[in-house]
Amino acid sequence: MSSPTPSPQSPPRSAKRKGRLKIFFGMSPGVGKTYAMLQSAHVQAREGRDVVVGIVETHGRAETAALLEGIEILPP
């Protein structure tokens, strides 16, 4: 009696895709870390990924605040 072998094209049922963490570094305040992160978040959302903001500080910048449009923000 032989055991069935999984197809190389399909992952095992128990396999789960892991999330990815991307860190945005900047040398000083105002270099665009938050802006770049929010732009990337919109790209990921357009590709069908679930994007949620936990906390964000716009530092009063209207352009940065505008990038929060359409992204889910967790309540404080």
TORPA-4810 file (N, C-alpha, C, O; in nm, 3 decimals):
<nodes>
NODE_1_0.084_-0.115_0.000_0.000_0.000_0.000_0.090_0.124_0.000_0.181_0.135_0.083_M
NODE_2_0.065_0.214_-0.092_0.148_0.334_-0.099_0.068_0.455_-0.050_-0.053_0.465_-0.071_S
NODE_3_0.139_0.546_0.013_0.072_0.667_0.061_0.070_0.770_-0.052_0.165_0.779_-0.130_S
NODE_4_-0.037_0.848_-0.060_-0.043_0.948_-0.166_0.063_1.056_-0.145_0.088_1.098_-0.032_P
NODE_5_0.122_1.099_-0.252_0.222_1.206_-0.244_0.158_1.338_-0.286_0.084_1.343_-0.384_T
NODE_6_0.186_1.443_-0.213_0.127_1.571_-0.249_0.182_1.623_-0.381_0.296_1.596_-0.416_P
NODE_7_0.100_1.695_-0.451_0.140_1.755_-0.577_0.241_1.866_-0.549_0.220_1.945_-0.457_S
NODE_8_0.348_1.875_-0.627_0.446_1.981_-0.603_0.389_2.120_-0.632_0.445_2.220_-0.587_P
NODE_9_0.279_2.128_-0.706_0.220_2.257_-0.740_0.138_2.315_-0.625_0.122_2.436_-0.617_Q
NODE_10_0.086_2.231_-0.537_0.000_2.282_-0.431_0.069_2.266_-0.295_0.126_2.161_-0.266_S
NODE_11_0.062_2.372_-0.212_0.123_2.361_-0.079_0.039_2.271_0.011_-0.080_2.253_-0.014_P
NODE_12_0.100_2.213_0.113_0.024_2.130_0.206_-0.088_2.210_0.270_-0.077_2.332_0.286_P
NODE_13_-0.195_2.143_0.306_-0.311_2.212_0.366_-0.274_2.286_0.493_-0.333_2.389_0.524_R
NODE_14_-0.178_2.233_0.566_-0.141_2.296_0.693_-0.051_2.418_0.674_-0.028_2.493_0.769_S
NODE_15_0.000_2.439_0.552_0.088_2.553_0.528_0.009_2.682_0.530_-0.095_2.694_0.465_A
NODE_16_0.058_2.779_0.605_-0.005_2.910_0.611_0.096_3.013_0.562_0.216_3.004_0.590_K
NODE_17_0.046_3.109_0.489_0.135_3.212_0.441_0.164_3.310_0.555_0.072_3.357_0.622_R
NODE_18_0.289_3.339_0.576_0.327_3.431_0.682_0.315_3.574_0.632_0.329_3.602_0.513_K
NODE_19_0.290_3.664_0.726_0.286_3.806_0.694_0.427_3.859_0.673_0.526_3.790_0.700_G
NODE_20_0.435_3.982_0.626_0.565_4.045_0.605_0.568_4.178_0.677_0.467_4.249_0.681_R
NODE_21_0.679_4.210_0.733_0.698_4.337_0.803_0.797_4.420_0.724_0.907_4.375_0.693_L
NODE_22_0.757_4.541_0.691_0.845_4.634_0.621_0.865_4.754_0.711_0.768_4.815_0.756_K
NODE_23_0.989_4.789_0.737_1.021_4.900_0.825_1.074_5.016_0.741_1.161_4.997_0.656_I
NODE_24_1.021_5.134_0.766_1.062_5.254_0.694_1.155_5.334_0.786_1.112_5.383_0.891_F
NODE_25_1.280_5.347_0.745_1.379_5.421_0.824_1.401_5.559_0.765_1.390_5.578_0.644_F
NODE_26_1.433_5.652_0.850_1.470_5.785_0.805_1.563_5.846_0.908_1.553_5.819_1.028_G
NODE_27_1.653_5.929_0.860_1.756_5.985_0.947_1.700_6.088_1.046_1.752_6.103_1.156_M
NODE_28_1.595_6.157_1.006_1.542_6.262_1.092_1.394_6.285_1.064_1.342_6.236_0.964_S
NODE_29_1.326_6.359_1.151_1.185_6.390_1.126_1.169_6.470_0.997_1.252_6.554_0.963_P
NODE_30_1.060_6.441_0.926_1.029_6.519_0.806_1.091_6.469_0.678_1.082_6.536_0.575_G
NODE_31_1.156_6.352_0.681_1.219_6.302_0.558_1.124_6.218_0.473_1.160_6.178_0.362_V
NODE_32_1.002_6.191_0.524_0.903_6.123_0.442_0.874_5.979_0.475_0.820_5.907_0.391_G
NODE_33_0.908_5.934_0.594_0.883_5.794_0.632_0.734_5.761_0.631_0.692_5.662_0.570_K
NODE_34_0.655_5.842_0.699_0.511_5.816_0.708_0.447_5.827_0.571_0.363_5.745_0.535_T
NODE_35_0.486_5.927_0.495_0.431_5.948_0.361_0.461_5.826_0.272_0.371_5.776_0.204_Y
NODE_36_0.585_5.778_0.275_0.623_5.661_0.194_0.548_5.537_0.240_0.505_5.456_0.157_A
NODE_37_0.532_5.521_0.372_0.460_5.405_0.424_0.316_5.405_0.378_0.263_5.301_0.339_M
NODE_38_0.250_5.522_0.383_0.110_5.530_0.342_0.095_5.511_0.192_-0.004_5.452_0.147_L
NODE_39_0.189_5.560_0.113_0.185_5.534_-0.031_0.195_5.384_-0.057_0.121_5.330_-0.139_Q
NODE_40_0.286_5.318_0.012_0.302_5.173_-0.002_0.176_5.100_0.043_0.137_5.000_-0.017_S
NODE_41_0.111_5.150_0.148_-0.012_5.088_0.197_-0.121_5.092_0.090_-0.195_4.995_0.074_A
NODE_42_-0.130_5.202_0.017_-0.231_5.212_-0.089_-0.201_5.114_-0.202_-0.293_5.054_-0.258_H
NODE_43_-0.074_5.097_-0.236_-0.037_4.999_-0.339_-0.077_4.859_-0.295_-0.135_4.783_-0.372_V
NODE_44_-0.045_4.825_-0.170_-0.079_4.692_-0.118_-0.230_4.671_-0.117_-0.278_4.563_-0.152_Q
NODE_45_-0.306_4.773_-0.078_-0.452_4.762_-0.075_-0.508_4.741_-0.216_-0.600_4.662_-0.234_A
NODE_46_-0.453_4.812_-0.314_-0.499_4.794_-0.453_-0.471_4.653_-0.503_-0.542_4.602_-0.589_R
NODE_47_-0.367_4.590_-0.450_-0.332_4.453_-0.489_-0.415_4.351_-0.412_-0.394_4.230_-0.428_E
NODE_48_-0.509_4.397_-0.330_-0.599_4.306_-0.261_-0.557_4.265_-0.122_-0.621_4.180_-0.061_G
NODE_49_-0.451_4.323_-0.070_-0.407_4.288_0.064_-0.485_4.369_0.168_-0.530_4.480_0.140_R
NODE_50_-0.499_4.312_0.285_-0.568_4.379_0.395_-0.470_4.475_0.462_-0.367_4.432_0.514_D
NODE_51_-0.502_4.603_0.460_-0.414_4.705_0.517_-0.490_4.777_0.628_-0.601_4.825_0.608_V
NODE_52_-0.428_4.783_0.745_-0.489_4.849_0.860_-0.383_4.936_0.928_-0.269_4.893_0.946_V
NODE_53_-0.422_5.058_0.965_-0.332_5.149_1.035_-0.360_5.138_1.184_-0.475_5.151_1.227_V
NODE_54_-0.257_5.113_1.263_-0.272_5.106_1.407_-0.263_5.244_1.470_-0.349_5.281_1.550_G
NODE_55_-0.162_5.318_1.434_-0.144_5.455_1.483_-0.058_5.529_1.382_0.034_5.472_1.323_I
NODE_56_-0.091_5.654_1.362_-0.012_5.735_1.270_-0.011_5.879_1.319_-0.111_5.929_1.369_V
NODE_57_0.102_5.944_1.305_0.115_6.085_1.341_0.147_6.161_1.213_0.253_6.142_1.154_E
NODE_58_0.055_6.246_1.171_0.073_6.321_1.046_0.157_6.447_1.066_0.199_6.509_0.968_T
NODE_59_0.181_6.487_1.189_0.257_6.608_1.222_0.197_6.730_1.154_0.268_6.824_1.118_H
NODE_60_0.064_6.727_1.137_-0.005_6.842_1.079_0.012_6.859_0.929_-0.027_6.962_0.874_G
NODE_61_0.069_6.761_0.863_0.092_6.771_0.718_-0.032_6.723_0.643_-0.072_6.607_0.654_R
NODE_62_-0.093_6.814_0.568_-0.217_6.783_0.495_-0.196_6.672_0.393_-0.284_6.588_0.374_A
NODE_63_-0.080_6.670_0.327_-0.053_6.568_0.226_-0.050_6.429_0.289_-0.100_6.332_0.231_E
NODE_64_0.009_6.420_0.407_0.016_6.292_0.477_-0.122_6.250_0.525_-0.161_6.134_0.512_T
NODE_65_-0.197_6.344_0.579_-0.333_6.314_0.626_-0.421_6.268_0.511_-0.505_6.179_0.529_A
NODE_66_-0.404_6.326_0.394_-0.484_6.288_0.277_-0.459_6.142_0.238_-0.549_6.076_0.186_A
NODE_67_-0.338_6.093_0.262_-0.307_5.954_0.228_-0.377_5.854_0.319_-0.379_5.735_0.288_L
NODE_68_-0.433_5.900_0.429_-0.508_5.810_0.517_-0.646_5.778_0.461_-0.711_5.684_0.507_L
NODE_69_-0.692_5.856_0.363_-0.823_5.832_0.302_-0.829_5.692_0.244_-0.741_5.651_0.168_E
NODE_70_-0.933_5.618_0.280_-0.954_5.485_0.224_-0.882_5.373_0.295_-0.895_5.257_0.257_G
NODE_71_-0.805_5.404_0.399_-0.735_5.301_0.475_-0.801_5.289_0.612_-0.827_5.389_0.678_I
NODE_72_-0.829_5.165_0.653_-0.891_5.142_0.784_-0.794_5.182_0.895_-0.676_5.147_0.892_E
NODE_73_-0.846_5.256_0.993_-0.766_5.298_1.108_-0.828_5.238_1.233_-0.947_5.256_1.259_I
NODE_74_-0.748_5.167_1.311_-0.797_5.108_1.435_-0.827_5.217_1.536_-0.755_5.316_1.543_L
NODE_75_-0.933_5.202_1.615_-0.963_5.302_1.718_-0.857_5.299_1.827_-0.794_5.196_1.852_P
NODE_76_-0.836_5.416_1.892_-0.733_5.421_1.998_-0.772_5.339_2.120_-0.696_5.334_2.217_P
</nodes>
